[in-house]
Amino acid sequence: MHIELWMEHALATLSLLLMNGILNARLRFSKTSAPMLFAVLIATFLLLAGCSSDESDAPDLSAYEYRDTRDLVRFTYDAAQILKSDGLKSLDYFRANRSHYRTPDFYLYIYDEQGNNLFHAGMPWLEGRNLSDLSDINGKQVSRLIMQALDDPDNPHGWVHYSWWEPGKFYPVPKSSCNFRVKTPEGKVLFAGAGIDYPHEEKEFVRIVVDGAVSLIEKKGPETISEIADPTSSFNFRDVRVFAFYPDGSLLISPVLNESAVPIQLLECRDEVGNPTFANAVKRLETSESDWSVFMAKSRYQRGLVKKCLYLRKTHLEGKLLYVGAVTDLPQPP
């Protein structure tokens, strides 16, 4: 959090201590009072430094493999905490310090739940506009996807993936954004978010969409299949596509085509070094609910083979066992 705001919280803490009689004019540097004063000063220093002794609400970053992703989540979370603490008046603070909330890699935005932009560090001209119906070049309705992500317990940092416009450029770029819902002291529900262009493909992104698809299937059944297969949904982005198949290998949702009618037998598929990736994963799922596996694939960017990662879950649809999964890139050696 910004140092000026932390100072306000530190002063408020000291005032409370004074009211409770911990500090008063009769305080003496005795064996009992000196340690108490020292503890107060340490607590104040931690507050001024932006450190809290209680970090139970801080975002868990252990699932991310890339520093850029962790930095983005911290950046967005810290801004959301300011908004949560200081409410609508913090919008003036963000506007007065706009340059602090735009870096070469990402920038902060704030919206209400109706899609009205309240603050945008990267594109100030969007402030005051309603973007609830905005779609990207691939037909993804970004605001709708964000609201879905914020309601998804499998997506604790509100990740959405879409194409966007990089300021000063003239072509769409792939983007991933994290978002946090905030209820201000005034009772206003907003969300603060920030995104990164050309993001790394985190394994966590795949876990979110596969677990989310499984949750949806278990709650709503067959009616959700068309939504999961929809290329404009949250379950499909960039080269990631959620798919589903039965134990005999027959497809319910194809990983490579918009139709599942083409008879691709996943259990017979082998990677570039001959391993039956899907068959092996299904075998391991006999004793577990989910499975991560690595396989080798060709890349259009380099001549050598690269590592890919398959995440597979098992569930049931209309009483039948069903496997749901997706594939993503693994970090490549430099």
C-alpha positions as CSV (number, residue, x, y, z in Angstrom):
1,M,0.0,0.0,0.0
2,H,1.1,3.6,-0.6
3,I,3.2,4.9,2.2
4,E,1.0,8.0,2.9
5,L,-2.0,5.7,3.5
6,W,0.0,3.4,5.7
7,M,1.0,6.4,7.7
8,E,-2.7,7.2,8.2
9,H,-3.3,3.7,9.5
10,A,-0.3,3.9,11.8
11,L,-1.4,7.2,13.3
12,A,-4.9,5.7,13.9
13,T,-3.3,2.8,15.7
14,L,-1.2,5.0,17.9
15,S,-4.3,7.1,18.7
16,L,-6.2,4.0,19.8
17,L,-3.3,3.0,22.0
18,L,-3.3,6.4,23.6
19,M,-7.0,6.2,24.3
20,N,-6.5,2.8,26.0
21,G,-3.9,4.3,28.3
22,I,-0.9,2.3,26.9
23,L,0.9,5.6,26.2
24,N,0.3,8.5,28.4
25,A,2.1,11.4,30.0
26,R,3.1,9.3,33.0
27,L,4.9,6.7,30.9
28,R,8.4,6.0,32.4
29,F,11.2,4.0,30.9
30,S,11.0,1.3,33.5
31,K,11.6,-2.4,33.2
32,T,8.0,-3.0,32.4
33,S,7.1,0.1,30.3
34,A,10.2,0.2,28.1
35,P,9.5,-3.1,26.4
36,M,5.8,-2.0,25.8
37,L,6.9,1.2,24.2
38,F,9.5,-0.6,22.1
39,A,6.7,-3.0,20.9
40,V,4.5,-0.1,19.9
41,L,7.4,1.5,18.0
42,I,8.1,-1.7,16.1
43,A,4.4,-2.1,15.2
44,T,4.3,1.4,13.9
45,F,7.5,0.9,11.9
46,L,6.0,-2.2,10.3
47,L,2.9,-0.3,9.4
48,L,4.9,2.5,7.9
49,A,6.9,0.1,5.9
50,G,3.8,-1.5,4.5
51,C,4.1,-4.7,6.5
52,S,1.4,-6.2,8.6
53,S,1.9,-8.8,11.2
54,D,-1.3,-10.5,10.0
55,E,-0.9,-11.5,6.3
56,S,-3.6,-14.2,6.5
57,D,-5.6,-12.4,3.8
58,A,-2.6,-11.9,1.4
59,P,-2.9,-13.7,-1.9
60,D,-1.3,-17.2,-2.0
61,L,1.2,-17.0,-4.9
62,S,2.6,-20.5,-4.5
63,A,0.7,-21.8,-7.6
64,Y,2.6,-19.5,-10.0
65,E,5.8,-20.4,-11.7
66,Y,6.6,-17.0,-13.2
67,R,7.7,-13.9,-11.4
68,D,5.7,-11.7,-13.8
69,T,2.5,-13.4,-12.7
70,R,3.3,-13.1,-9.0
71,D,4.2,-9.4,-9.4
72,L,0.9,-8.7,-11.2
73,V,-1.2,-10.4,-8.5
74,R,0.6,-8.5,-5.8
75,F,0.2,-5.2,-7.7
76,T,-3.5,-5.7,-8.2
77,Y,-4.1,-7.0,-4.7
78,D,-2.3,-4.0,-3.0
79,A,-4.4,-1.6,-5.1
80,A,-7.6,-3.4,-4.2
81,Q,-6.7,-3.1,-0.5
82,I,-6.4,0.6,-0.8
83,L,-9.8,0.7,-2.5
84,K,-11.3,-1.5,0.2
85,S,-9.8,0.6,3.0
86,D,-10.4,4.1,1.7
87,G,-13.3,3.7,-0.6
88,L,-14.4,6.0,-3.3
89,K,-12.1,8.8,-2.1
90,S,-9.1,6.6,-3.1
91,L,-10.1,7.2,-6.8
92,D,-8.7,10.7,-6.4
93,Y,-5.5,9.2,-5.0
94,F,-5.2,6.8,-7.9
95,R,-5.8,9.6,-10.4
96,A,-3.2,11.9,-8.7
97,N,-0.7,9.1,-8.8
98,R,-1.6,7.6,-12.1
99,S,2.0,7.0,-13.1
100,H,2.5,4.7,-10.1
101,Y,-0.2,2.4,-11.3
102,R,1.1,2.0,-14.8
103,T,4.3,0.1,-15.5
104,P,5.9,-1.1,-18.7
105,D,4.2,-4.5,-18.0
106,F,0.8,-3.7,-16.6
107,Y,-1.6,-1.0,-15.4
108,L,-4.5,-0.8,-13.0
109,Y,-8.2,-0.4,-13.8
110,I,-11.3,-0.1,-11.6
111,Y,-14.9,-0.8,-12.6
112,D,-18.2,-1.1,-10.9
113,E,-20.4,-4.2,-11.4
114,Q,-22.4,-2.5,-14.1
115,G,-19.3,-2.2,-16.3
116,N,-18.7,1.5,-15.7
117,N,-15.0,2.4,-15.8
118,L,-14.0,4.5,-12.7
119,F,-10.3,4.5,-13.2
120,H,-7.9,3.4,-15.9
121,A,-4.1,4.0,-15.5
122,G,-3.4,2.8,-19.1
123,M,-6.2,4.4,-21.0
124,P,-7.6,7.4,-19.1
125,W,-10.0,8.3,-21.9
126,L,-12.1,5.2,-20.9
127,E,-13.0,6.7,-17.5
128,G,-16.7,7.3,-17.2
129,R,-17.6,5.0,-20.1
130,N,-19.7,1.8,-19.8
131,L,-17.9,-1.1,-21.3
132,S,-20.2,-3.9,-20.2
133,D,-20.9,-5.0,-23.8
134,L,-17.4,-4.7,-25.1
135,S,-16.1,-7.8,-27.0
136,D,-12.5,-8.6,-28.1
137,I,-11.6,-9.5,-31.6
138,N,-12.5,-13.1,-31.0
139,G,-15.9,-12.4,-29.6
140,K,-15.0,-12.7,-25.9
141,Q,-17.2,-10.4,-23.7
142,V,-14.5,-9.2,-21.3
143,S,-16.7,-7.7,-18.6
144,R,-19.0,-10.8,-18.5
145,L,-15.9,-13.1,-18.2
146,I,-14.6,-11.0,-15.3
147,M,-17.8,-11.1,-13.4
148,Q,-17.9,-14.9,-13.9
149,A,-14.3,-15.2,-12.8
150,L,-15.0,-13.2,-9.6
151,D,-17.9,-15.6,-8.8
152,D,-15.8,-18.7,-9.4
153,P,-14.4,-20.4,-6.2
154,D,-11.9,-22.3,-8.4
155,N,-10.5,-18.9,-9.6
156,P,-9.4,-17.1,-6.4
157,H,-7.6,-14.3,-8.2
158,G,-10.2,-13.7,-10.9
159,W,-8.2,-14.6,-14.0
160,V,-9.5,-13.9,-17.4
161,H,-7.8,-14.3,-20.8
162,Y,-8.6,-12.4,-24.0
163,S,-7.2,-10.2,-26.7
164,W,-6.7,-6.5,-26.1
165,W,-5.1,-3.4,-27.6
166,E,-1.7,-2.4,-26.5
167,P,-1.6,1.5,-26.1
168,G,0.3,3.0,-29.0
169,K,0.2,-0.2,-31.1
170,F,-2.2,-1.1,-33.9
171,Y,-2.8,-4.9,-33.5
172,P,-4.4,-7.1,-30.9
173,V,-2.2,-8.8,-28.3
174,P,-2.9,-11.8,-26.0
175,K,-3.7,-10.7,-22.4
176,S,-4.3,-12.2,-19.0
177,S,-5.8,-10.2,-16.2
178,C,-6.4,-10.9,-12.5
179,N,-9.2,-9.1,-10.7
180,F,-10.3,-8.6,-7.1
181,R,-13.8,-7.7,-6.0
182,V,-14.0,-5.0,-3.3
183,K,-16.8,-3.7,-1.2
184,T,-16.0,-0.1,-0.2
185,P,-16.8,1.5,3.2
186,E,-19.7,3.2,1.3
187,G,-21.2,-0.1,0.4
188,K,-20.2,0.1,-3.2
189,V,-19.2,-3.1,-4.9
190,L,-16.3,-2.6,-7.4
191,F,-13.5,-4.6,-8.9
192,A,-9.9,-3.7,-9.3
193,G,-7.9,-5.5,-12.0
194,A,-4.7,-5.4,-14.0
195,G,-3.4,-7.5,-16.9
196,I,-0.2,-8.4,-18.6
197,D,0.4,-8.6,-22.4
198,Y,2.0,-11.7,-23.9
199,P,1.6,-13.6,-20.6
200,H,3.4,-16.8,-19.7
201,E,1.1,-19.8,-19.7
202,E,0.8,-20.8,-16.1
203,K,-0.2,-24.3,-15.1
204,E,-2.6,-22.5,-12.7
205,F,-4.5,-21.1,-15.6
206,V,-5.2,-24.6,-16.9
207,R,-6.2,-25.9,-13.4
208,I,-8.7,-23.1,-13.1
209,V,-10.5,-23.7,-16.3
210,V,-10.5,-27.5,-16.0
211,D,-11.7,-27.5,-12.3
212,G,-14.3,-24.9,-13.3
213,A,-15.6,-27.0,-16.1
214,V,-15.8,-30.1,-13.8
215,S,-17.7,-28.0,-11.2
216,L,-20.1,-26.7,-13.9
217,I,-20.8,-30.3,-15.2
218,E,-21.4,-31.6,-11.7
219,K,-23.8,-28.7,-11.0
220,K,-25.8,-28.4,-14.2
221,G,-25.1,-31.5,-16.2
222,P,-25.4,-31.8,-20.0
223,E,-26.6,-28.3,-20.6
224,T,-23.1,-27.0,-19.8
225,I,-21.3,-28.9,-22.5
226,S,-22.1,-26.3,-25.2
227,E,-20.9,-23.5,-23.0
228,I,-17.6,-25.3,-22.2
229,A,-17.1,-26.0,-25.9
230,D,-17.9,-22.4,-26.9
231,P,-14.6,-20.7,-28.2
232,T,-15.7,-17.4,-26.7
233,S,-16.1,-18.8,-23.2
234,S,-13.6,-18.7,-20.4
235,F,-12.7,-22.4,-21.0
236,N,-10.9,-21.6,-24.3
237,F,-8.1,-19.1,-24.7
238,R,-5.1,-18.8,-26.9
239,D,-3.8,-22.4,-27.5
240,V,-5.6,-23.8,-24.4
241,R,-8.9,-25.6,-25.0
242,V,-10.9,-27.6,-22.4
243,F,-11.9,-31.0,-23.8
244,A,-13.8,-34.1,-22.5
245,F,-13.8,-37.8,-23.4
246,Y,-15.2,-41.0,-22.1
247,P,-13.2,-44.0,-20.9
248,D,-13.3,-45.7,-24.3
249,G,-11.6,-42.6,-25.7
250,S,-14.6,-41.2,-27.6
251,L,-14.9,-37.5,-27.6
252,L,-17.6,-35.3,-26.0
253,I,-15.7,-32.1,-26.5
254,S,-12.8,-32.1,-29.0
255,P,-9.4,-30.6,-28.2
256,V,-8.6,-29.8,-31.8
257,L,-11.9,-29.2,-33.7
258,N,-15.1,-27.3,-33.1
259,E,-17.0,-30.6,-33.8
260,S,-16.5,-33.9,-32.0
261,A,-17.8,-35.9,-34.9
262,V,-14.3,-36.6,-36.3
263,P,-13.2,-39.9,-34.7
264,I,-10.1,-38.9,-32.8
265,Q,-9.1,-41.6,-30.4
266,L,-7.2,-39.9,-27.6
267,L,-6.2,-43.1,-25.9
268,E,-4.3,-44.1,-29.0
269,C,-2.5,-40.8,-29.3
270,R,1.2,-40.8,-28.5
271,D,3.6,-37.9,-28.0
272,E,6.7,-37.2,-30.1
273,V,8.8,-39.8,-28.3
274,G,6.2,-42.5,-28.3
275,N,4.5,-42.2,-24.9
276,P,0.7,-42.8,-24.8
277,T,0.1,-39.7,-22.8
278,F,-3.7,-39.9,-22.4
279,A,-3.8,-43.6,-21.7
280,N,-1.1,-43.3,-19.0
281,A,-3.0,-40.4,-17.4
282,V,-6.3,-42.4,-17.4
283,K,-4.5,-45.3,-15.8
284,R,-3.2,-43.1,-13.0
285,L,-6.7,-41.7,-12.5
286,E,-7.9,-45.1,-11.3
287,T,-6.5,-44.2,-7.9
288,S,-6.7,-40.3,-7.9
289,E,-9.1,-37.5,-8.8
290,S,-6.7,-35.5,-10.9
291,D,-3.5,-36.0,-12.8
292,W,-0.6,-33.8,-14.1
293,S,1.6,-35.3,-16.8
294,V,4.4,-34.0,-19.1
295,F,4.8,-35.0,-22.7
296,M,7.0,-33.9,-25.6
297,A,5.6,-32.0,-28.6
298,K,6.9,-30.1,-31.7
299,S,7.0,-26.4,-31.6
300,R,6.5,-23.9,-34.4
301,Y,9.0,-21.6,-32.8
302,Q,12.0,-23.9,-32.5
303,R,13.4,-27.0,-34.1
304,G,13.8,-29.1,-31.0
305,L,11.0,-30.8,-29.0
306,V,9.4,-28.9,-26.2
307,K,7.6,-30.0,-23.0
308,K,3.8,-29.7,-22.7
309,C,1.7,-30.4,-19.7
310,L,-1.7,-32.3,-19.5
311,Y,-4.1,-31.7,-16.6
312,L,-6.8,-34.3,-16.4
313,R,-9.8,-34.6,-14.0
314,K,-12.4,-37.3,-13.7
315,T,-16.1,-36.6,-13.1
316,H,-19.5,-38.1,-14.0
317,L,-22.1,-37.0,-16.5
318,E,-25.5,-38.7,-16.5
319,G,-24.0,-41.6,-14.6
320,K,-21.1,-42.1,-17.0
321,L,-17.5,-41.6,-16.1
322,L,-16.0,-38.6,-18.0
323,Y,-12.5,-37.2,-18.2
324,V,-12.0,-33.4,-18.5
325,G,-8.7,-31.8,-19.3
326,A,-6.6,-29.3,-21.1
327,V,-3.0,-28.9,-22.3
328,T,-0.6,-26.0,-21.7
329,D,3.1,-25.1,-22.2
330,L,5.7,-25.8,-19.5
331,P,8.5,-23.3,-18.8
332,Q,11.1,-23.7,-21.4
333,P,14.9,-23.6,-20.7
334,P,16.6,-20.4,-21.8
